[in-house]
Each structure stands twice: as C-alpha cells, then as structure tokens.
C-alpha cells in the first residue's frame, strides 16, 4: 500500500483555500497587535495598528496570488488525479517561504530599514522560528485528516459488496468466460456446445462454449441455477413465472428469450424455488 503522503486525495476547494488564507493573515495581525513581539512594543507610529494589519494582508495576498499563479503555470502538477499530501505539504512550505519574504520587503517599505542579505537572513530566521510551530501544527492536523479519510475509504471499499463473479470454462481450456452471476439468464445444450444467454444493459448477448450441459452444471454448483429440462439450465432469479399446463410448461424470464420448456419431473422443483423466493 502506498504511503499516506503519496495516495491520491481530494484537493481543498477554492472557497476553503481562500478562507484559510484570510484566517492566516488575521492570525498574524492578532499576534502582532496583541503580543507585539520582536520590538513591536517599542515601535511608535500614529498608524501602528494599520501597519501591523499590513503584515497580515501581505501574507494573505501572497498565499492566494502565488498559489493561483503556480496552479496556472504547473497545471499537470496541480491536476486532481495526482494530488497527494506530499504535494500539499510542499506547496505549504513554498507559500510559507514566499510569505515570509514578502513581509520582509513590506517591513522595508513601511519601516524604512536597509535592505541587506544579513538583514534578510536575520528577519527570515525570526519569521521561521515563530512560524515553525504553527506550520508543524497545520501539517500534523492535515496528516491526521488525510489518514482518517484514507482509512474511511479503505473501510468502505472493504465492506462494500463485491460483484458476484462467475467463470465458466469450456472443454478447450483456453475457452473461459467471466461474467456477473446475475447476468446469466440460462444455458442451453447445442450439440457439442453450450449456448449461454446473458442480459447486459437491456440487451441480450449469446456466447458458445464447447462442452456439455452437465459439465457446465458442475461448474455452477449454485442454488440460483436449476436444470429444468435435459437441454436447459435456468437462473431462477431471472424467472418471472411458470406458464402453461401439463405437459407443456414454459418459463417466462425477465428478459424475453426463446421459450424455455420445463420437464414434467422438474415442475415441482420449479414451483418450490419460485415459492421460496423473497417477495
């Protein structure tokens, strides 16, 4: 089984993505305004709160703009059929780095500090250290969400009813026919062959397998099927009614096929099967 990080998962909706980006910007503003870390407390400016709100706006704008831009440029990488947690976390890292870089330039534009590599490295170090915990928390929560989603998918697939498949083999061992049991209406002896009548999407299909009716009966070994005549085996779940009167009884099936005769010795067994079916 693939790792949780590599299994295909649904992409977050655009609405959810925009809400997360806005909440992220609001959270940054709240932290800066409430706790005023990294010298913000000593910073004096008549529009201080407005300037601090700008950090949150820059982060929200960067997250939304960069993600939309990347999704347009790298369409195949963002394709839903290939989306997984590994890509999602990589995108989170790229967007986080770009947001911190954008806030550095916003800081330069508003506060007026000097642009330098050392200043950038120092700013990024502070930003990374403060964002490490929330980013790790987001990644952990997302991992648990995806793991729970995949576990639910696997459980649903395990509990879902499996198609009841039937494989019939002719005397020539290379002749094999695999079908759904519910598709098989009846089998009819035809000289050295057995003709199979199948109901497939409102149409009637026919297949020939070399062999005898008794040989096919041994492969069916199923309560759903009954040999009603020396030349016919019928899927009793597909029988609508027993028509006619002695000695000319016929079976009427859900899908109209040729008349299916019932031997006098099999009439009672047919009636019992029909009576035992759930209403």
Phi, psi and omega in degrees: 000141180294154174298155177303328183288338187252353181281144182295133181225159177292142175285146174300142179293158180300320180298315179296321180297315180296320179297317179298317180297319179293317178297324178296315178296320179295322180295319178297314178298319180298316181296315181294320183284324184277313186260339177047062181280173172055045176082002180296330183296323183275350181286126181244130179196140182298333179248040185302312181297324179294319179294320179293324177297333179298327178297316178296319179297316180299318180295312179300314181298317181294315181301311183292311184296313183295318180295316178297320180295314180296322181293334177280323183283316184250066185298318182294325180292328180267006182299135183303324183289346179247006185285135178212176184293327179299315178293322181296317180288325176295318177298320178300317179295317180296314181294321179296315179297316180295323180294318178296321178295318180296322179290332176297314180290328175295318177301317178296318184290328185265318182274330177087024177288164183278135176286128177201157179295320180294321177295321178295316181297319179295315180298316181294326178297316179294315181297319181293319181293325180280333182266352183300312182295310180297324178293319178295323179294316178299316180296318181294316179297317180294321178299315180294322178298314182292319179298317178295319178299314181292323177297319178295320179297316180295320179295318179298318180294325181289320184276343181295139179298133179276145176301136180276096187265143181231131178242123179247138182242135177277176178300325171281111190298344178281348179273110178224140178230119179251123185219169169282137182303323182291342181282336186280113180277307182199164175237139183229131177290135180217086183056242181271011182234166171238128180264128181253131178255122184239140174261114182230109176050059176067012176234160181254122178250152178231140177225147177248133173234134178289128180156188180249160179295322179294324177295321177291323180299322180293333178281331179288306177041056193218138179292343181288336187251144181218132174279111186262352183201160181297344181247001186223136166240132187238142171282107186294340176289344181259005181271131178270315184197162172258116184251165175091188178215163184304134004260015187253070177273142178226150176260136174256125184256166180298324176251124183300123174228190178296162180298133181251107181285155178240124178295149181303325182287347183255355184300314182297319179296320178297314180299320179295317179296316180295321181290331183278349182289145177294144181288000000 
